[in-house]
Amino acid sequence: MERQRRNTKKYSFRQPDLKELRNLTSYVLDPLGFKARFGKLLPLLTTQVDEGLMSVLVQFYDPLYHCFTFPDFQLLPTLEEYAYLVGIPILDQLSFSGLESIPTSQEIADMLHIDESLVGAHMTTKGGIQGLPSEFLIAQATVYGKAMSEDAFEAIFVLLIYELVLFPNIDKFVDVNAIRIFSTLNPVPTLLGDTYFSLHMRNAKGGGAIVCCLPLLYKWFISHLPQTIAFKENKGCLRWSTRLMSLTNDDTSWYNRVYDGVQIIDSCGEFSNVPLLGTCGGINYNPVLARRQLGFPLKDKPNNILLEGVFFQEGKDPQGLKARMVRAWRKIHRKGRKELGPKNCIALEPYTAWVRKRVSEYLMPYEYPKPTPLIVVGPSTLPNPGIKEKDALIEFLEHRVIDDPNDAWTSLLPQSSRFWKRKYDRLSKEKEDMEAAYEREVKRLHASYLPVFCFRPLVLWSNSVLFIYFEDKLTHQYYTRANSARLMDHLEQENRELKEEVARLSALMESFLAAQSQSSPTPSTPPQRTVISEIISSTVPAASAHFVSTAMPAGFPWGMPPNFMPEGPAPTFASMPASSPVLAVPPPVVHTMPRVDDTIYHSEPFEGPDVYEKMDAMNDQFLELRKELKTLRGNDLFGKSAADLCLVPNVKIPVKFKVPDFEKYKGNTCPLSHLVMYARKMSSQTDNDQLLIHYFQDSLSGAALRWYMGLDNATIRSFNDLGEAFCSGVFVTL
């Protein structure tokens, strides 16, 4: 039996033409400085809104709770999320109430750095409200932009963005409400108020044009959509209605760690929730329903008292709600971890059951999908089978965890945990296989090319080298989802090292074989020598030795004590069945190549009285060699110590210090402006030159980063030295 659904409504969106406004961005001399002063306004100009997606989204608006209600979860834009997306903090005051006095022509002229007579001449009334034509302000901004008058240009340019992008009330017209909000530089509460007011108003009217900052609402919603490859690619070409109806509580991207230290505005004054005043009226929203979006749990169904809804239109306020809202914003109530508990970003069954009950009452606007879900938890998060190169896989993993491999919300996703576990197991198996292959290769080469009397000590030496090589690598790493990305990188790096080591060893033996074939021709008459051998039983193949003169490459055998050279030619073995034991011919051993200066190592019978004592002595020598090899892994392994390689050795990082997010310097802006931006981001550490120098590399990319890596710690002793070198030397690199 098909479930019932409610009828959809026809909505449209007011989207002003921003072409001329985008052209003005070429006059912005310092984009980073502009962002620091006015927020993330420039990205809003270039945001390509998917109007089809937004038309489907508004169908899910729930007028009872002022949120978007989906089959088993709810979403709603919050003050904190809007503040982050637009890059402007929320001040502890109401930015706009409509009760402020209308600014005079002189006040507007002073605000925009233009002549008062020009403002007075162009001031007009449109739609019952005073303002200035956008064409006039665009022309003025162009004049000041060409004249490189930064203050005047930015003031006019930002005002145009406020009116045409943030508060698009009247086409091609900048009204006094936008000017009032611009004067406070606190637009977030009014932005959110306009969004909720327009959604609620159009829903009550049964459709129509939604007037709000559409790019901001779009950016907010897509930040909560699934980040899986399958959902983004949409290979089935499904409609947005089907895709959104298929979303579940587990698919949604709930939490961004940028909100870790944020205190939530939970209520204001006498209101149990947060009242919002827009440019056309007032409404409230319910932060209690959005706690999961900010990392806090939703344990139970919310109290109905906390969900009390208020709404009024400008000029139709018989209850005096506007005055009450203005008073309420004088007393803001914030809550954080202390009041709301740990940030585990979960929703328990009582809350989910409450949402499902609301869905059964209000109904969904679209049909439910077929039993096969759109987003398959687990397998859909695996990389595309066509991705075989490690670099492509690494890139996929970086996108999967959104630039932060230790992201708390990523570790909470159920499909992510299974994905990491499979990746970890596969790479661990690959590592074990490569280690086994490496050891087999070493043993095979020893058995094929080394003389019999030095085989055992060299096996011991090989094991020592392998122990040193893998000693640190085999330390157990406890598997946690927060450490998954780091474990992946660590395993892949070890696998690459193993491959390089096997390739190096193979190349070394090939060179040995080449040297053997060139410098050691087989003599017509082999030298006469007594060979000591013993066959234990008839089932063991007899070994008959045929000796050839062998010239070893320089340094052979590798890793043995100085001047060590095994005497005599290398034996070549052939296996044949034997029916009876063969008696061993007693010594003496004849040396075919006289040695004067070198130490002579005589071959002894394997069953001689003191052979094992000598082997133990050689074993002790190899243990000493292992210690020396481990010592070589220290400061002098590469000819330089770590202190020589570091630009700022022994840098001290405060315990609770958190590295800010830097915009990477790419060479297309002024280096001095980049330094200013970096210094402001690190303003809490201005007395710590070592820390400033060390983290400066995190703000660079490309050629600028290569320039940084080429610096010498002998010349860079303070942050001032680094700044002077950066401003004077980075252009040469770029």
Secondary structure, 3 states (H helix, E strand, C coil): CCCCECCCCEEEECCCCCHHHHHHHHHCCCHHHHHHHHCCHHHHHHCCCCHHHHHHHHHHEECCCCEEECCCCEECCCHHHHHHHHCCCCCCCCCCCCCCCCCCHHHHHHHHCCCHHHHHHHCEEECCEEEEEHHHHHHHHHHHHHCCCHHHHHHHHHHHHHHHHHCCCCCCEEEHHHHHHHHHCCCHHHHHHHHHHHHHHHHHHCEEEECCCHHHHHHHHHCCCCCCHHHHHCCCCCCHHHHHHHCCCCCCCCCCHHHCCCCEEEEECCCCCEEEECCCEEEEECHHHHHHHHCCCECCCCCHHHHCCCEEECCECCCCHHHHHHHHCCCEEEECHHHHCCCCCCECHHHHHHHHHHHHHHCECCCCCCCCCCCCCCHHHCCCCCCCCHHHHHHHHHHHCCCCCCCHHHHHCHHHHHHHHHHHHHHHHHHHHHHHHHHHHHHHHHHHHCCHHHHHHHHHHHHHHHHHHHHCCCCCCCCCHHHHHHHHHHHHHHHHHHHHHHHHHHHHHHHHHHHHHHHCCCCCCCCCCCCCCCCCCCCCCEEEEEEECCCCCCCCCCCCCCCCCCCCCEEEEEEECCCCCCCCCCCCCCCCCCCCCCCCCCCCCCCCCCHHHHHHHHHHHHHHHHHHHHHHCCCCCCCCCHHHHCCCCCCCCCCCCCCCCCCCECCCCCHHHHHHHHHHHCHHHCCCHHHHHHHHHHHECHHHHHHHHCCCCCCCCCHHHHHHHHHHHHHHHC
